[in-house]
Amino acid sequence: MTTAHQQHVLPSYLNPDDLGPWGVYLQQIDRVTPHLGSLSRWVETLKRPKRILTVDVPIERDDGTISHYEGYRVQHNMSRGPGKGGVRFHQDVTLSEVMALSAWMTVKNAAVNVPYGGAKGGIRVDPKTLSRGELQRLTRRYTSEISLIIGPNKDIPAPDVNTNEQVMAWMMDSYAMIEGNLSTGVVTGKPISLGGSLGRREATGRGVFVVGREAAAQRGVAIEGARVAIQGFGNVGGVAATMFADAGAKVIAVQDHTGTVVNEGGLDIAQLHKHVAEAGSVTGFPGAEAFLDRDAFWGIESDILIPAALEQQITAENAPRIRTKIILEGANGPTTPEADDILTDKDVLIVPDVLANAGGVTVSYFEWVQDFSSFFWSEDEINARLTHIMQDAFKSVWAVSQEKKVTLRTATFILACTRVLQAREVRGLYP
Ligand SMILES: NC(=O)c1ccc[n+]([C@@H]2O[C@H](COP(=O)([O-])OP(=O)(O)OC[C@H]3O[C@@H](n4cnc5c(N)ncnc54)[C@H](O)[C@@H]3O)[C@@H](O)[C@H]2O)c1
């Protein structure tokens, strides 16, 4: 197989022997390029981020020593609007990962047609090793370092893995101190008391459910009684589990970082949430019939499988064992291109991350709009608008996939990249 670095002119800051998630993204762009017609002359625009900022983030530790951390903000493309994308605090964050996540934001925002480009940020840190005070100092210093390029009309960060409402509140406050005015729209995913939006916490899981319902209808799978298996029981997986269970599906297996709980009759999701809140993980849940190890999860037969944890979980190694009809990618980048091909050959319908988990950024967009107008909507209004946008996006992607005879991933990329490159073409190149 040709590797991404053999086909692409790579910038000097990447290691051609280990492209990481950025290499996965480049392969996805290769698959869409033949479908872009005359716009393909602009495709190189998508293969390099517009702007990369690497920052040193020093903090004074509680014991008086000084620690330095590596931070990033990558703005992949801003042809259609300001940058938008989360901030991840994780010990394994790399430039390649932040670049890929920023590019997937470009595609995602265009796929649901919200007026944003794509961006992402991160700090290479394990936040569990920091006290609350240290975490606050880290967040504020990082915000100050990237304040050169963020802003309500430039680039709007949001939470991602290991960042939350509190981190967003500190980011907003730091930006307000630096700028000398209160700009609530500089970040989304804020607490409700600071201009956050109702429905934001549940938005990604809700969006996964809405597109899942559409995909199930296309596949002739009834939600009532459907067997659902979920990897990840956090913000995305936990909410999706509740919504599928409320709609009458049987959530037969849930896996988190400690293991897998199974109940063939359907796990009691409300009780599982209570258990996780108290015990910190699904392990030991009294309502489970069986506890399996991490790898056995992939062999469980289901109608709908939802990866909602980390990148690169479904691989060429476990894809042959997966027996399901529909995969809803709640996580970003959970399926490698090799696994994608294996599953497509097995007639599994994969609803890609750039469509399936776009509910979060859609309600972030609502939050930003509400902040600008200082006029806040009801939760019912937010959920209705979210459902409408996700259903429309699914229908458009489905139509492209049928017309061009391509997977839903390539169809989403066709729709999104066409929108991005049309904007680029009509704007023209500066100067
Ligand atoms: N939160 C959002 O709004 C949002 C939006 C779009 C995409 N995503 C993506 O969804 C994914 C999950 O995000 P989240 O916000 O739910 O995170 P989270 O931290 O709330 O939950 C993560 C879950 O994954 C589990 N997990 C971690 N490592 C695991 C492993 N090795 N094996 C099995 N399970 C493991 C954890 O136990 C936890 O249950 C990430 O890829 C994120 O980028 C999140």
The ligand as a MOL file (V3000), in Angstrom:
LIG
                    3D

  0  0  0     0  0            999 V3000
M  V30 BEGIN CTAB
M  V30 COUNTS 44 48 0 0 0
M  V30 BEGIN ATOM
M  V30 1 N -17.5420 16.0760 24.2340 0
M  V30 2 C -17.8840 16.5020 23.0150 0
M  V30 3 O -18.7030 17.4020 22.8380 0
M  V30 4 C -17.2650 15.8420 21.8040 0
M  V30 5 C -17.6260 16.3310 20.5520 0
M  V30 6 C -17.1250 15.7000 19.4120 0
M  V30 7 C -16.2750 14.6250 19.5570 0
M  V30 8 N -15.9070 14.1850 20.7970 0 CHG=1
M  V30 9 C -15.0100 13.0400 20.8780 0
M  V30 10 O -15.6360 11.9600 21.5540 0
M  V30 11 C -14.6500 11.1870 22.2510 0
M  V30 12 C -15.0350 11.0620 23.7230 0
M  V30 13 O -15.1460 12.3760 24.2510 0
M  V30 14 P -15.9190 12.6540 25.6420 0
M  V30 15 O -16.0980 14.1240 25.7010 0
M  V30 16 O -17.0820 11.7350 25.8030 0 CHG=-1
M  V30 17 O -14.7660 12.2100 26.6740 0
M  V30 18 P -14.9400 11.7820 28.2080 0
M  V30 19 O -13.6140 12.0170 28.8150 0
M  V30 20 O -16.1710 12.4020 28.8100 0
M  V30 21 O -15.2390 10.1770 28.1350 0
M  V30 22 C -14.3400 9.2730 27.5990 0
M  V30 23 C -14.8130 7.8570 27.8960 0
M  V30 24 O -13.9370 6.9360 27.2260 0
M  V30 25 C -13.4780 5.9460 28.1390 0
M  V30 26 N -12.1540 5.4820 27.7460 0
M  V30 27 C -10.9660 6.1460 27.8750 0
M  V30 28 N -9.9560 5.3610 27.4670 0
M  V30 29 C -10.5170 4.2090 27.0530 0
M  V30 30 C -9.9890 3.0020 26.5210 0
M  V30 31 N -8.6770 2.8410 26.3430 0
M  V30 32 N -10.8660 1.9970 26.2120 0
M  V30 33 C -12.1810 2.1440 26.4230 0
M  V30 34 N -12.7370 3.2490 26.9090 0
M  V30 35 C -11.9170 4.2600 27.2310 0
M  V30 36 C -13.4790 6.6420 29.4810 0
M  V30 37 O -13.5160 5.6890 30.5300 0
M  V30 38 C -14.7630 7.4720 29.3790 0
M  V30 39 O -15.8710 6.6430 29.7020 0
M  V30 40 C -13.3100 11.8750 21.9650 0
M  V30 41 O -12.7710 11.2790 20.7900 0
M  V30 42 C -13.7270 13.3150 21.6260 0
M  V30 43 O -12.7720 13.9880 20.8120 0
M  V30 44 C -16.3940 14.7810 21.9210 0
M  V30 END ATOM
M  V30 BEGIN BOND
M  V30 1 1 1 2
M  V30 2 2 2 3
M  V30 3 1 2 4
M  V30 4 1 4 5
M  V30 5 2 4 44
M  V30 6 2 5 6
M  V30 7 1 6 7
M  V30 8 2 7 8
M  V30 9 1 8 9
M  V30 10 1 8 44
M  V30 11 1 9 10
M  V30 12 1 9 42
M  V30 13 1 10 11
M  V30 14 1 11 12
M  V30 15 1 11 40
M  V30 16 1 12 13
M  V30 17 1 13 14
M  V30 18 2 14 15
M  V30 19 1 14 16
M  V30 20 1 14 17
M  V30 21 1 17 18
M  V30 22 2 18 19
M  V30 23 1 18 20
M  V30 24 1 18 21
M  V30 25 1 21 22
M  V30 26 1 22 23
M  V30 27 1 23 24
M  V30 28 1 23 38
M  V30 29 1 24 25
M  V30 30 1 25 26
M  V30 31 1 25 36
M  V30 32 1 26 27
M  V30 33 1 26 35
M  V30 34 2 27 28
M  V30 35 1 28 29
M  V30 36 1 29 30
M  V30 37 2 29 35
M  V30 38 1 30 31
M  V30 39 2 30 32
M  V30 40 1 32 33
M  V30 41 2 33 34
M  V30 42 1 34 35
M  V30 43 1 36 37
M  V30 44 1 36 38
M  V30 45 1 38 39
M  V30 46 1 40 41
M  V30 47 1 40 42
M  V30 48 1 42 43
M  V30 END BOND
M  V30 END CTAB
M  END
